[in-house]
């Protein structure tokens, strides 16, 4: 139903854009209108994505705890920890569809025990040191989110950040086992939003009988540290979005307009997304063909 509503909304916006374009050659304005329509859809999708983690992680925590009942120490069976993490991802519906790129079990001192990836770069690392706010989960807070950069021996080619969430893991007797942590990188989430936008607009064009070409489309996640586009986004586009100061411009609400990048007019739209964090937002660049 959510997908249907999104498609219907996009069809309506595309029809309106086409109607507006019939007597108007201002592609910049058309692109800006389209960017705002896409932003509204992606903002709703972002809320849905976070709520999947918010609902699913506590259930996953219960199942991880049951796998190490009584005095079983997960550090003594790392293979079982990974199997349990993979199992909760398969069996908890919200986690199955979550956009998370990893799930990890962390001990009661904040040190990673094991994640669900085949090559585990987290084991033995200080997760709370990388994301200090996650300490709240070890202190009993039911659901905690934060952002940061996890130390890595092989940093990505472009600067990136992670959005992470955690819940406490407790045995049946209430004893703290540690916490269950999950998350995604800003650039990976921007890619997810970008692909969703492209897919929805393509479907809407086909349903509307429009034989035109798909617009040029890019999405970004931003916060006080910068603007992060999906992998493959031209550096010049990301630079232009940084120079727009989308964080400052969106302090009072969603904003948008027209910008020229390498002789091409783009419509842009940006908004804060409180579900991700108080000073985090998403932005869209769109240019009609």
C-alpha positions in Angstrom: 0.0 0.0 0.0 2.9 2.4 0.8 4.5 1.7 -2.5 1.2 2.2 -4.4 0.6 5.5 -2.6 4.1 6.7 -3.6 3.5 5.7 -7.2 0.2 7.4 -7.4 1.7 10.6 -5.9 4.5 10.5 -8.4 2.2 10.0 -11.3 0.2 13.0 -10.2 3.3 15.1 -9.8 4.6 14.0 -13.3 1.3 14.9 -14.9 1.4 18.3 -13.2 4.9 18.8 -14.4 4.0 17.8 -17.9 1.1 20.2 -17.9 3.2 23.0 -16.6 5.9 22.3 -19.2 3.4 22.5 -22.1 3.6 26.2 -22.2 6.8 26.8 -20.3 10.4 26.2 -21.3 11.8 26.8 -17.8 13.3 23.4 -17.2 15.0 24.7 -14.0 11.6 25.4 -12.4 10.2 22.1 -13.6 13.3 20.3 -12.1 12.8 22.1 -8.8 9.1 21.2 -8.6 10.1 17.6 -9.4 12.9 17.6 -6.8 10.4 18.8 -4.1 7.9 16.0 -5.0 10.7 13.4 -4.8 11.9 14.9 -1.5 8.5 14.5 0.1 8.4 10.8 -1.0 12.0 10.1 0.2 11.3 11.9 3.6 8.4 9.5 4.2 10.6 6.5 3.1 13.3 7.6 5.5 10.8 7.5 8.4 9.7 4.1 7.4 13.3 2.8 7.1 14.2 4.0 10.7 10.9 2.6 12.1 11.8 -0.8 10.7 15.0 -0.8 12.8 13.2 0.7 15.8 10.6 -2.1 15.8 12.9 -5.0 14.8 15.9 -4.4 16.9 14.3 -5.1 20.3 12.8 -8.4 19.0 16.2 -9.3 17.6 17.7 -8.6 21.1 15.4 -11.0 22.7 16.3 -13.8 20.3 20.0 -13.2 20.7 19.7 -13.3 24.5 17.8 -16.7 24.3 20.7 -18.1 22.2 23.0 -17.6 25.2 20.7 -18.6 28.0 21.9 -18.8 31.6 25.7 -18.6 31.8 26.6 -19.2 28.2 29.3 -16.7 27.1 29.0 -15.6 23.5 32.7 -14.9 23.4 33.4 -18.6 23.6 31.4 -19.4 20.4 31.9 -16.7 17.8 30.5 -18.9 15.1 27.3 -19.3 17.1 27.1 -15.5 17.5 27.3 -15.0 13.7 24.7 -17.7 13.1 22.4 -16.1 15.6 22.8 -12.7 14.0 22.1 -14.1 10.6 19.0 -15.9 11.9 17.4 -12.9 13.5 17.9 -11.0 10.2 16.0 -13.8 8.4 13.3 -14.3 11.0 12.4 -10.9 12.3 10.3 -9.3 9.5 11.4 -5.7 10.1 15.0 -6.7 10.2 14.7 -8.8 7.0 13.7 -5.6 5.1 15.8 -3.2 7.0 18.5 -1.2 5.1 21.2 -2.2 7.6 24.5 -3.2 6.3 25.5 -5.0 9.5 24.3 -6.4 12.8 26.7 -6.9 15.7 26.7 -8.2 19.2 28.7 -6.0 21.6 29.6 -6.9 25.2 28.7 -5.1 28.3 31.9 -3.1 28.2 31.1 -1.8 24.7 33.6 -4.1 22.8 32.3 -5.8 19.6 32.1 -9.6 20.0 31.1 -10.5 16.4 29.1 -9.1 13.5 27.2 -11.0 10.8 29.5 -10.3 8.0 31.9 -13.0 6.7 34.9 -10.7 7.1 34.5 -9.1 10.5 36.4 -5.9 10.9 34.5 -5.0 14.2 35.5 -7.8 16.5 37.5 -6.7 19.5 37.0 -3.0 18.6 35.6 -0.4 21.0 32.2 0.4 19.6 31.2 2.8 22.4 34.5 4.6 21.9 33.6 5.2 18.3 29.9 6.0 19.1 29.9 7.3 22.7 26.1 7.9 22.8 25.6 4.1 22.5 26.6 3.8 26.1 23.0 4.8 27.0 21.9 1.4 25.7 24.3 -0.3 28.1 22.8 1.8 30.8 19.3 0.6 30.0 17.9 3.0 27.4 15.6 0.9 25.2 16.6 2.3 21.8 19.5 4.6 21.0 20.7 6.1 17.7 23.7 8.2 16.9 26.3 8.9 14.2 30.0 8.7 13.9 33.0 7.1 12.1 34.2 3.6 12.9 38.0 3.3 12.9 39.2 1.2 9.9 42.5 0.1 8.6 41.1 0.5 5.1 39.2 3.8 5.0 36.7 4.4 2.1 37.9 6.4 -0.9 35.5 9.2 0.0 34.8 10.5 3.5 31.8 8.8 5.0 29.8 8.5 8.2 27.6 5.8 9.8 24.2 6.0 11.3 23.9 3.4 14.1 21.2 2.1 16.4 21.5 0.0 19.5 19.3 -1.8 22.1 20.4 -3.6 25.3 20.6 -7.4 25.3 19.5 -8.9 28.6 19.2 -12.5 29.9 15.9 -13.7 31.3 17.1 -12.8 34.8 17.7 -9.2 33.8 21.5 -9.5 33.7 23.0 -7.3 31.0 24.7 -9.4 28.2 25.6 -6.4 26.1 23.9 -4.7 23.2 22.7 -5.4 19.6 23.9 -2.8 17.2 23.1 -2.1 13.5 23.4 0.7 11.0 24.3 1.9 7.6 26.7 4.5 6.1 25.4 7.8 4.8 26.5 7.1 1.3 24.9 3.7 1.3 21.7 5.2 2.5 21.9 7.9 -0.1 22.2 5.2 -2.7 19.2 3.4 -1.4 17.1 6.6 -1.6 18.4 7.4 -5.1 17.6 4.0 -6.5 14.1 4.1 -4.9 13.5 7.5 -6.4 14.7 6.4 -9.9 12.6 3.3 -9.7 9.4 5.1 -8.6 9.8 7.9 -11.2 10.4 5.3 -14.0 7.3 3.4 -13.0 5.3 6.6 -12.8 6.4 7.6 -16.3 5.4 4.3 -17.7 2.0 4.3 -16.0 1.4 7.8 -17.2 2.2 6.9 -20.8 5.2 9.3 -20.9 7.8 8.2 -23.4 10.3 10.9 -22.1 13.6 10.1 -20.7 14.3 9.7 -16.9 15.6 12.9 -15.4 19.1 13.1 -14.1 18.8 12.3 -10.4 21.0 12.4 -7.3 20.4 12.1 -3.6 22.4 13.1 -0.5 22.5 12.8 3.2 23.8 15.8 5.0 24.7 17.0 8.5 27.1 19.5 10.2 30.1 17.6 8.9 29.2 17.8 5.2 27.1 16.4 2.3 27.4 12.7 1.3 26.2 11.5 -2.0 25.8 7.9 -3.3 28.9 6.3 -4.7 29.4 7.5 -8.2 28.0 11.0 -7.6 30.1 13.5 -9.5 32.4 15.4 -7.1 31.3 18.7 -8.6 27.6 18.0 -7.7 28.5 17.1 -4.1 30.7 20.3 -3.9 27.8 22.4 -5.2 25.5 21.0 -2.5 28.0 21.7 0.2 28.3 25.3 -1.0 24.6 25.7 -0.9 24.7 25.2 2.9 21.7 22.9 2.9 22.0 22.4 6.7 21.7 26.1 7.4 19.0 26.6 4.8 16.8 23.9 6.3 16.9 25.1 9.9 13.4 26.4 9.6 11.9 23.8 7.2 12.3 22.3 3.8 13.9 24.4 1.1 14.6 24.3 -2.6 15.4 26.2 -5.7 17.4 26.1 -8.9 21.2 25.7 -9.3 23.5 25.5 -12.3 26.2 22.9 -12.2 28.6 22.6 -15.2 26.2 24.4 -17.5 23.2 22.2 -16.5 20.3 23.5 -14.6 19.2 21.4 -11.6 16.3 21.7 -9.3 17.3 21.0 -5.7 15.3 20.3 -2.5 16.4 19.5 1.0 14.9 18.9 4.4 15.9 17.8 7.9 14.9 14.3 8.8 14.5 14.1 12.6 14.1 10.3 12.6 17.7 10.1 11.5 18.8 12.8 14.0 18.1 16.4 14.9 20.7 17.9 12.5 20.6 15.3 9.7 18.7 15.7 6.5 18.4 14.5 2.9 18.6 16.4 -0.4 17.7 15.8 -4.0 19.1 17.1 -7.3 17.0 16.7 -10.4 17.5 17.9 -14.0 14.9 17.3 -16.7 16.3 15.9 -20.0 
